[in-house]
Amino acid sequence: MTKVAVLIETTDNEVKAANFGVLTAAHGDGHEIYAFLTGADAEGCKAVLGKYGVGAIISIEGDGADLQAKPDLKAKAIIAAMKEYETSVLLALSSSEGRDILARVAASLKVPLATDCLSVDISSSTVRKPYFSGKTIATLKMNGAYFLSAIRPNAVEPAEAPAEAAVISFTAVVGDYDGLVVKEIKQSSSGKVDLSEANVIVSGGRPIGSEENFKILEECADAMGGAVGASRVSVDEGYAPHSIQVGQTGKIVNPRLYIACGISGSVQHFAGMKTSKVIVAINSDKDAPIFNKCDYGIVGDIFEVVPALTAELAK
Ligand SMILES: Cc1cc2nc3c(=O)[nH]c(=O)nc-3n(C[C@H](O)[C@H](O)[C@H](O)COP(=O)(O)OP(=O)(O)OC[C@H]3O[C@@H](n4cnc5c(N)ncnc54)[C@H](O)[C@@H]3O)c2cc1C
């Protein structure tokens, strides 16, 4: 049994649901999970983390330093906690926060790091991750004193493994360092659900035609608690912000349901969403390439099909 640390991400003191798959990966065939928490109320997270096998919640603080504003110090505090609790594995979400912190930890410890992993096997120190826009999946053996990996949101199906989580406070001696200070984090105006972690995504392509028309996709996504995505053409034409572009030069997403509305199905778009569990395409051209790659295809005009779908969902 290995001691595995998992970096937990929270929003407003709530554990993000995307962490549950990472905890399931950490649990593997019965490993001991240490949830590393910074900047959140550990007692409030106890019940939900216990559900996914967490035995100990390490509530980490810096000695007077603001760890949320200083990622170098946060990484330092995490390394101190790894050494204190002898966790040889550190897993996180492959989100902007997870990748940022793990990269700093890996550089400090001089160990390899694999991000955007689809799965990890702690017992054999291996990870599986996609390459060449998802055309191939490699299994990598991680050699190093520590095993660090960031897992793609929604890649691992969460499975409950109830445990009694104990809260332990840990104060790391991190000193001070002003090399990089986060002054402000602006919430994206495009949607309530984070695109990379969304379970449902409704994406729009070229025929959407304007920023205003994206509203029909937002209404449909809202009806399922999902997020809105866009093709590069929609972004280049100014209909949507780059922050919601899906694809090779945009975000990589992995929802349970991806609805592509008026998207032709280019390899560059697929590079960002091909691991979606179910892909539905709505396209007016019955010969559109996307119909060869989706699970369900609807031949029709998005301006008729999407509102009809939203109306059905509302029922
Ligand atoms: C280096 C590189 C990186 C790239 N990165 C990305 C990326 O990250 N993401 C990305 O998306 N693209 C990317 N692209 C661009 C990509 O090659 C395609 O050009 C782009 O994905 C096409 O966008 P689209 O499907 O919205 O538009 P189109 O290819 O023009 O397709 C529009 C589709 O809408 C259908 N349609 C038209 N009217 C209607 C209607 N009323 N109702 C229903 N269907 C309708 C058409 O039949 C067509 O299939 C990249 C390209 C390069 C070269």
The ligand as an SDF file (V2000), in Angstrom:
LIG
                    3D

 53 58  0  0  0  0  0  0  0  0999 V2000
   -2.7390   24.4680  -36.8090 C   0  0  0  0  0  0  0  0  0  0  0  0
   -4.2470   24.4810  -36.7400 C   0  0  0  0  0  0  0  0  0  0  0  0
   -4.8660   24.4450  -35.4840 C   0  0  0  0  0  0  0  0  0  0  0  0
   -6.2510   24.4520  -35.3950 C   0  0  0  0  0  0  0  0  0  0  0  0
   -6.8300   24.3770  -34.1600 N   0  0  0  0  0  0  0  0  0  0  0  0
   -8.1760   24.2970  -34.0860 C   0  0  0  0  0  0  0  0  0  0  0  0
   -8.8220   24.1550  -32.8220 C   0  0  0  0  0  0  0  0  0  0  0  0
   -8.1950   24.1510  -31.7590 O   0  0  0  0  0  0  0  0  0  0  0  0
  -10.1680   24.0210  -32.8030 N   0  0  0  0  0  0  0  0  0  0  0  0
  -10.9250   24.0380  -33.9460 C   0  0  0  0  0  0  0  0  0  0  0  0
  -12.1600   23.9200  -33.8590 O   0  0  0  0  0  0  0  0  0  0  0  0
  -10.3350   24.1840  -35.1450 N   0  0  0  0  0  0  0  0  0  0  0  0
   -9.0010   24.3400  -35.2400 C   0  0  0  0  0  0  0  0  0  0  0  0
   -8.4320   24.5280  -36.4620 N   0  0  0  0  0  0  0  0  0  0  0  0
   -9.3090   24.8080  -37.6280 C   0  0  0  0  0  0  0  0  0  0  0  0
   -9.9070   23.5630  -38.2520 C   0  0  0  0  0  0  0  0  0  0  0  0
   -9.0260   23.0520  -39.2260 O   0  0  0  0  0  0  0  0  0  0  0  0
  -11.2450   23.8810  -38.9260 C   0  0  0  0  0  0  0  0  0  0  0  0
  -11.0600   24.9170  -39.8470 O   0  0  0  0  0  0  0  0  0  0  0  0
  -12.3370   24.3100  -37.9540 C   0  0  0  0  0  0  0  0  0  0  0  0
  -12.4330   23.3970  -36.9040 O   0  0  0  0  0  0  0  0  0  0  0  0
  -13.6750   24.3670  -38.6890 C   0  0  0  0  0  0  0  0  0  0  0  0
  -14.6340   24.9850  -37.8620 O   0  0  0  0  0  0  0  0  0  0  0  0
  -16.1660   24.7090  -38.0850 P   0  0  0  0  0  0  0  0  0  0  0  0
  -16.4270   23.2660  -38.0380 O   0  0  0  0  0  0  0  0  0  0  0  0
  -16.9020   25.6160  -37.1560 O   0  0  0  0  0  0  0  0  0  0  0  0
  -16.4320   25.3260  -39.5610 O   0  0  0  0  0  0  0  0  0  0  0  0
  -16.6550   24.6190  -40.9490 P   0  0  0  0  0  0  0  0  0  0  0  0
  -15.5610   23.6590  -41.2590 O   0  0  0  0  0  0  0  0  0  0  0  0
  -16.9080   25.7030  -41.9160 O   0  0  0  0  0  0  0  0  0  0  0  0
  -17.9590   23.7450  -40.7280 O   0  0  0  0  0  0  0  0  0  0  0  0
  -19.2450   24.2940  -40.5560 C   0  0  0  0  0  0  0  0  0  0  0  0
  -20.2440   23.1320  -40.5930 C   0  0  0  0  0  0  0  0  0  0  0  0
  -21.5190   23.6460  -40.2990 O   0  0  0  0  0  0  0  0  0  0  0  0
  -22.4780   22.9830  -41.1430 C   0  0  0  0  0  0  0  0  0  0  0  0
  -23.6240   23.9050  -41.2620 N   0  0  0  0  0  0  0  0  0  0  0  0
  -23.7230   25.0350  -41.9840 C   0  0  0  0  0  0  0  0  0  0  0  0
  -24.9200   25.6320  -41.7280 N   0  0  0  0  0  0  0  0  0  0  0  0
  -25.5720   24.8580  -40.8210 C   0  0  0  0  0  0  0  0  0  0  0  0
  -26.8120   24.9380  -40.1270 C   0  0  0  0  0  0  0  0  0  0  0  0
  -27.6300   25.9980  -40.2830 N   0  0  0  0  0  0  0  0  0  0  0  0
  -27.1770   23.9550  -39.2730 N   0  0  0  0  0  0  0  0  0  0  0  0
  -26.3490   22.8870  -39.0740 C   0  0  0  0  0  0  0  0  0  0  0  0
  -25.1510   22.7610  -39.6790 N   0  0  0  0  0  0  0  0  0  0  0  0
  -24.7520   23.7390  -40.5270 C   0  0  0  0  0  0  0  0  0  0  0  0
  -21.7300   22.7410  -42.4460 C   0  0  0  0  0  0  0  0  0  0  0  0
  -22.3170   21.6500  -43.1450 O   0  0  0  0  0  0  0  0  0  0  0  0
  -20.3260   22.4340  -41.9490 C   0  0  0  0  0  0  0  0  0  0  0  0
  -20.1620   21.0380  -41.7540 O   0  0  0  0  0  0  0  0  0  0  0  0
   -7.0340   24.5220  -36.5830 C   0  0  0  0  0  0  0  0  0  0  0  0
   -6.4010   24.5680  -37.8170 C   0  0  0  0  0  0  0  0  0  0  0  0
   -5.0360   24.5600  -37.9020 C   0  0  0  0  0  0  0  0  0  0  0  0
   -4.3890   24.5840  -39.2600 C   0  0  0  0  0  0  0  0  0  0  0  0
  1  2  1  0
  2  3  1  0
  2 52  2  0
  3  4  2  0
  4  5  1  0
  4 50  1  0
  5  6  2  0
  6  7  1  0
  6 13  1  0
  7  8  2  0
  7  9  1  0
  9 10  1  0
 10 11  2  0
 10 12  1  0
 12 13  2  0
 13 14  1  0
 14 15  1  0
 14 50  1  0
 15 16  1  0
 16 17  1  0
 16 18  1  0
 18 19  1  0
 18 20  1  0
 20 21  1  0
 20 22  1  0
 22 23  1  0
 23 24  1  0
 24 25  2  0
 24 26  1  0
 24 27  1  0
 27 28  1  0
 28 29  2  0
 28 30  1  0
 28 31  1  0
 31 32  1  0
 32 33  1  0
 33 34  1  0
 33 48  1  0
 34 35  1  0
 35 36  1  0
 35 46  1  0
 36 37  1  0
 36 45  1  0
 37 38  2  0
 38 39  1  0
 39 40  1  0
 39 45  2  0
 40 41  1  0
 40 42  2  0
 42 43  1  0
 43 44  2  0
 44 45  1  0
 46 47  1  0
 46 48  1  0
 48 49  1  0
 50 51  2  0
 51 52  1  0
 52 53  1  0
M  END
$$$$
